[in-house]
Amino acid sequence: QVQLVESGGGLVQAGGSLRLSCAASGRTFSRYVMGWFRQAPGKEREFVAAINWSGGGTWYADSVKGRFTISRDNAKNTAYLQMNRPKPEDTAVYYCAASPRTYYTVSDFRNYGMDYWGKGTLVTVSS
């Protein structure tokens, strides 16, 4: 089992930048696919981005592609989400997630979800 703790959320101006971090416990961090999801007020939780165990494979929602970058540092048991040029519509609680499953497409994350979740960190983008 893995425990996840997000940090780095806060208030950011549209067009600025913000980096979220996800610290994971456990010695098997490098075996997990890591992902970021978000939930805006009154909306369902949605997939944002994910990265495979080596960092060589990434997946992005179309809404963030080209603006957000997911990465990981297995030596530090930490995953990151670099948010560049955020928009007000990116305002949401951002959740880190992990899973030992194999994923092939973005649809897989939406259909099967992930197994372990953090408690979330709020990101507010002002216009």
Secondary structure, 3 states (H helix, E strand, C coil): CCCEEEECCEEEECCCEEEEEEEECCCCHHHCEEEEEEECCCCCCEEEEEECCCCCCEEECCCCCCCEEEEEECCCCEEEEEEECCCHHHCEEEEEEEECCCCCCHHHHHHHCCCEECCCEEEEEEC
